[in-house]
Amino acid sequence: MALTLDGDLVLAGAGNMGGAMLTGWLAGGLDPKRIVVQDPSPSPAVAALLAKHGITAHSTMPDRGRPPSVLLMAVKPQVMDEVFPPLAKRAGPGTLVLSIAAGKTIASFERHLAPGIAVVRSIPNTPAAVGRGITVAAPNQHVTPAHRALCDALLGAIGEVGWVDDEALIDPVTAVSGSGPAYVFYLTECLAAAGVKAGISPELAMRLARATVAGSGELMRQSELGPDQLRKNVTSPNGTTYAALQVLMSDKGLEPLMTEAIAAATRRSRELAS
């Protein structure tokens, strides 16, 4: 089923994440005539995508004579306070404001909007670039089931979608999934570095690490088994994997380190939002 809207979708910010979403919407059949892009300098790749579909990138939002159906805020958090207030004046009672900006609370948008407007704060992650992201969203009190369904359709263009009703949970979500790709990339670096120290060439060690992490992720995605069972399936009693896991699963191993890391990222997320 094609992605449809009754009115315009304003995309403020056509960077990496905004461009990924735009790609997904167009692939999903959204009418390019419904899309209004506000970005003074889109990347060459996004500019080519816009040109292909006859979409113009504007420095400021043009007057289309009616409030948009969706205001999707994909600009960097540090410029949000400059970009959003003029757009907020264009919002009507039926407009949905959807943010993918880290550290910007629902209240920070509501203070620029008329009472009663639906606002959704969401956190995607970078695998959205290949359609394998996951986004978690939190609604304000004015978000209806229809708004949720629309968000599911828009955010689903870049991967999975989940919801939390308590906005405070966005901070640990940011720590787990928003920042999570960096942890996986660092794990890949460490795995390759350990291989080099064991005598493998740097090129082969990195090739092994990348393929192992990517392949394991795809296996986990496709499998009906949980990660604990997949781990057990690889682990022979007293074998090589068992020996390594005795280190990784020790009291000073990966789980306490990851718990500490998530706590640090959660604290920082709250600091940025305050």
C-alpha positions as CSV (number, residue, x, y, z in Angstrom):
1,M,0.0,0.0,0.0
2,A,1.4,3.4,-1.0
3,L,2.1,5.9,1.7
4,T,-0.5,8.7,1.5
5,L,-1.1,12.0,3.2
6,D,-4.1,14.4,3.1
7,G,-1.8,17.4,3.1
8,D,1.9,18.4,2.9
9,L,4.8,16.9,4.7
10,V,7.4,19.4,5.6
11,L,10.9,17.9,6.1
12,A,13.1,20.4,8.0
13,G,16.6,19.1,7.5
14,A,17.7,16.8,4.7
15,G,20.9,15.5,6.2
16,N,21.8,11.8,6.6
17,M,18.8,10.8,8.6
18,G,16.4,13.1,6.8
19,G,17.7,11.9,3.5
20,A,17.3,8.3,4.5
21,M,13.7,8.9,5.5
22,L,13.0,10.8,2.3
23,T,14.4,7.9,0.3
24,G,12.1,5.5,2.2
25,W,9.0,7.6,1.7
26,L,9.5,8.0,-2.0
27,A,10.2,4.3,-2.3
28,G,7.0,3.7,-0.4
29,G,4.9,5.7,-2.9
30,L,4.5,9.0,-1.2
31,D,3.6,11.7,-3.8
32,P,6.6,14.0,-4.2
33,K,4.2,16.9,-4.7
34,R,3.2,16.4,-1.0
35,I,6.8,16.9,0.2
36,V,8.3,20.3,1.1
37,V,12.0,20.2,2.0
38,Q,13.5,23.0,4.0
39,D,17.3,22.8,3.9
40,P,19.6,25.5,2.6
41,S,22.3,23.1,1.6
42,P,21.3,19.5,1.2
43,S,24.1,17.0,0.5
44,P,24.9,16.1,-3.2
45,A,23.2,12.7,-2.8
46,V,20.0,14.2,-1.3
47,A,20.1,17.0,-3.9
48,A,20.2,14.4,-6.7
49,L,17.3,12.5,-5.1
50,L,15.3,15.8,-4.9
51,A,16.1,16.6,-8.5
52,K,15.1,13.1,-9.6
53,H,11.6,13.6,-8.1
54,G,11.1,17.2,-8.9
55,I,11.3,18.4,-5.3
56,T,12.9,21.8,-4.5
57,A,15.0,22.4,-1.4
58,H,14.0,25.7,0.2
59,S,15.9,27.9,2.6
60,T,12.6,28.8,4.3
61,M,9.3,27.1,4.1
62,P,7.1,28.5,1.3
63,D,3.6,29.5,1.9
64,R,1.4,26.7,0.5
65,G,-1.8,28.3,1.6
66,R,-2.7,25.6,4.2
67,P,-1.2,24.1,7.3
68,P,0.9,21.0,6.7
69,S,-0.2,17.5,7.8
70,V,3.2,16.8,9.2
71,L,6.2,18.9,10.4
72,L,9.1,16.6,10.6
73,M,12.1,18.1,12.4
74,A,15.3,16.5,11.4
75,V,17.7,19.4,11.9
76,K,20.6,19.2,14.3
77,P,19.6,20.0,17.9
78,Q,21.8,23.0,18.2
79,V,19.9,24.9,15.5
80,M,16.4,23.6,16.4
81,D,15.6,26.7,18.5
82,E,16.3,28.9,15.4
83,V,14.6,26.7,12.8
84,F,11.5,25.5,14.6
85,P,9.7,28.7,15.8
86,P,9.0,30.0,12.3
87,L,7.7,26.6,11.2
88,A,5.6,26.3,14.4
89,K,3.6,29.4,13.2
90,R,2.5,27.4,10.1
91,A,1.1,24.5,12.2
92,G,-2.6,24.0,12.3
93,P,-4.9,22.1,14.7
94,G,-4.5,19.0,12.6
95,T,-0.7,19.2,12.2
96,L,1.5,16.4,13.6
97,V,4.9,17.6,14.8
98,L,7.4,14.7,14.6
99,S,11.0,15.2,15.9
100,I,14.0,12.9,15.4
101,A,16.4,15.3,17.1
102,A,18.2,14.1,20.1
103,G,18.0,16.0,23.4
104,K,14.9,18.1,22.4
105,T,11.9,17.4,24.7
106,I,8.3,17.5,23.8
107,A,7.9,20.6,26.0
108,S,10.6,22.4,24.0
109,F,8.3,22.1,20.9
110,E,5.0,22.7,22.7
111,R,6.1,26.1,24.0
112,H,6.2,27.4,20.4
113,L,2.9,25.8,19.3
114,A,-0.8,26.6,19.9
115,P,-2.4,24.4,22.6
116,G,-3.7,21.0,21.5
117,I,-1.2,20.2,18.7
118,A,0.1,16.6,18.5
119,V,3.9,16.3,19.2
120,V,5.9,13.1,18.9
121,R,9.5,12.9,20.0
122,S,11.5,10.0,18.5
123,I,15.0,8.6,18.4
124,P,16.1,6.7,15.3
125,N,19.6,5.2,14.8
126,T,22.1,5.2,12.0
127,P,21.3,1.7,10.5
128,A,18.3,3.7,9.1
129,A,20.7,4.5,6.2
130,V,20.3,0.9,5.0
131,G,16.6,0.5,6.1
132,R,17.6,-1.5,9.2
133,G,17.2,1.1,11.8
134,I,14.9,1.1,14.9
135,T,13.1,4.2,16.1
136,V,11.4,4.6,19.5
137,A,8.7,7.3,19.8
138,A,7.0,9.1,22.7
139,P,3.7,11.0,22.3
140,N,2.2,14.0,24.0
141,Q,-1.3,13.8,25.3
142,H,-2.8,15.1,22.0
143,V,-1.5,12.2,19.8
144,T,-4.4,10.1,18.6
145,P,-4.3,6.5,17.3
146,A,-4.4,8.0,13.8
147,H,-1.3,10.0,14.6
148,R,0.5,6.9,15.8
149,A,-0.4,5.0,12.7
150,L,1.0,7.9,10.6
151,C,4.2,7.9,12.6
152,D,4.5,4.2,12.2
153,A,4.2,4.6,8.4
154,L,6.7,7.5,8.3
155,L,9.3,6.1,10.7
156,G,8.8,2.5,9.3
157,A,10.3,3.7,6.1
158,I,13.8,3.3,7.8
159,G,13.2,0.2,9.9
160,E,11.4,-0.9,13.0
161,V,9.3,1.3,15.2
162,G,8.5,1.1,19.0
163,W,6.6,3.3,21.4
164,V,7.0,4.4,25.0
165,D,4.3,6.4,26.8
166,D,6.8,7.9,29.3
167,E,9.0,10.4,27.6
168,A,11.7,9.9,30.4
169,L,12.4,6.5,28.8
170,I,13.7,8.2,25.7
171,D,17.0,8.8,27.5
172,P,17.8,5.1,28.2
173,V,16.5,4.3,24.7
174,T,19.0,6.8,23.3
175,A,21.7,5.1,25.3
176,V,20.8,1.6,24.1
177,S,19.7,2.0,20.4
178,G,20.6,5.6,19.5
179,S,24.2,5.3,20.6
180,G,24.2,1.5,20.2
181,P,25.7,1.3,16.7
182,A,28.8,3.0,18.0
183,Y,29.2,0.2,20.5
184,V,28.9,-2.4,17.8
185,F,31.4,-0.7,15.6
186,Y,33.8,-0.4,18.6
187,L,33.3,-4.1,19.3
188,T,34.4,-4.7,15.7
189,E,37.5,-2.6,16.1
190,C,38.4,-4.4,19.3
191,L,37.8,-7.9,17.8
192,A,40.1,-7.0,14.9
193,A,42.7,-5.5,17.1
194,A,42.8,-8.6,19.3
195,G,43.2,-10.7,16.1
196,V,46.2,-8.6,15.1
197,K,47.8,-9.1,18.6
198,A,47.2,-12.9,18.1
199,G,49.3,-12.7,14.9
200,I,46.7,-12.2,12.1
201,S,47.4,-9.5,9.5
202,P,45.5,-6.2,10.1
203,E,43.7,-6.6,6.7
204,L,42.5,-10.1,7.4
205,A,41.7,-9.4,11.1
206,M,39.4,-6.5,10.1
207,R,37.8,-8.6,7.3
208,L,37.1,-11.4,9.8
209,A,35.7,-9.0,12.4
210,R,33.4,-7.1,10.0
211,A,32.0,-10.2,8.4
212,T,31.5,-11.9,11.8
213,V,29.7,-9.0,13.4
214,A,27.6,-8.3,10.2
215,G,26.8,-12.0,9.7
216,S,25.9,-12.6,13.3
217,G,23.6,-9.6,13.3
218,E,21.8,-10.9,10.2
219,L,21.5,-14.4,11.7
220,M,20.0,-12.9,14.9
221,R,17.6,-10.8,12.8
222,Q,16.3,-13.8,10.8
223,S,16.3,-16.4,13.6
224,E,13.4,-17.1,15.9
225,L,15.9,-17.9,18.7
226,G,16.9,-15.4,21.3
227,P,20.5,-14.2,21.4
228,D,21.1,-16.3,24.5
229,Q,20.2,-19.5,22.7
230,L,22.2,-18.5,19.6
231,R,25.2,-17.9,21.9
232,K,24.7,-21.3,23.5
233,N,24.5,-22.9,20.1
234,V,28.0,-21.7,19.3
235,T,29.5,-22.7,22.7
236,S,30.8,-26.3,23.0
237,P,31.5,-27.4,26.6
238,N,35.1,-26.5,27.5
239,G,35.8,-25.5,23.9
240,T,37.4,-22.3,22.5
241,T,34.2,-20.2,22.7
242,Y,33.6,-21.4,26.2
243,A,37.1,-20.2,27.2
244,A,36.6,-16.8,25.7
245,L,33.1,-16.4,27.3
246,Q,34.6,-17.1,30.8
247,V,36.4,-13.8,30.4
248,L,33.6,-11.9,28.7
249,M,31.0,-13.1,31.2
250,S,33.1,-12.6,34.4
251,D,32.2,-10.2,37.2
252,K,34.4,-7.6,35.4
253,G,33.4,-8.6,31.9
254,L,31.1,-7.2,29.2
255,E,27.8,-7.0,31.1
256,P,28.9,-4.7,33.9
257,L,30.9,-2.6,31.5
258,M,27.9,-2.3,29.2
259,T,25.6,-1.4,32.2
260,E,28.1,1.3,33.2
261,A,28.2,2.6,29.6
262,I,24.4,2.8,29.2
263,A,24.1,4.6,32.5
264,A,26.7,7.2,31.4
265,A,25.0,7.7,28.1
266,T,21.6,8.0,29.8
267,R,22.9,10.6,32.2
268,R,24.4,12.6,29.3
269,S,21.1,12.4,27.4
270,R,19.2,13.9,30.4
271,E,21.8,16.6,30.7
272,L,21.5,17.6,27.0
273,A,17.7,17.7,27.3
274,S,17.6,19.9,30.4
